[in-house]
Amino acid sequence: MTRAKNCHPGQFGWLEIQTALLCVALLSAGSFLQAEGLAAADKAFDRGEYATALELYQELANLQEPAATYRLGLMHEQGLGTASNPVEAASWYQKARALESPEAIAALAELHRKGTGVLQNFKEALRLNLSAAESGHAPAQFNLALAYANGVGTFRDPVKAHMWFNIAAANGYPNAAESRDRLAGTMAAAEITRAQQRAQNCLDMNLLGC
């Protein structure tokens, strides 16, 4: 992102005000150009013009654009516009994770779950999915529920599994409601009530500390 030099918030002279206004204008212009670039890259991707999309995502990733950095990792993972390289994909996901991309965090969790491009680590996959789930990422919420339902990377916990299935369902994730209801068929009524209450509490806390 383009930045102006000598931007000093808190100084109120006329020159400083002009400098601050210039800073705002440059930052806004940079954000607009990144948004335009991302839209162009996405259109190229949707048309199947993967080499073009890869180049555009690369340029944006160099500017630390989170969505482009994640999608660059996705293309390296799936071999779109380049040879499939899970190690390279994991590297880009890590960079996007540092930029707080929930999609990248969830994708990195999946690599750890499968042991692709990184060492297999179910506990790390669980931790990453929790981070993405708390950011509101529905696929991570669903995957977290699966981990608790099956005891992968943690002890089996049907109450937590039901809770996260419920949250993913409320977030519109396909099959989450069906998975929740199927799990409920194996649970006691008191467990279901507790899970429903925990889901509501979690939503009331904006998914933090669930």
Secondary structure by P-SEA (a helix, b strand, c coil): cccccccccccccaaaaaaaaaaaaaaaaaaaaaaaaaaaaaaaaaacaaaaaaaaaaaaaaaccaaaaaaaaaaaaacccccccaaaaaaaaaaaaaaccaaaaaaaaaaaaacccccccaaaaaaaaaaaaaaccaaaaaaaaaaaaacccccccaaaaaaaaaaaaaacccaaaaaaaaaaaaccaaaaaaaaaaaaaaaaaccccc
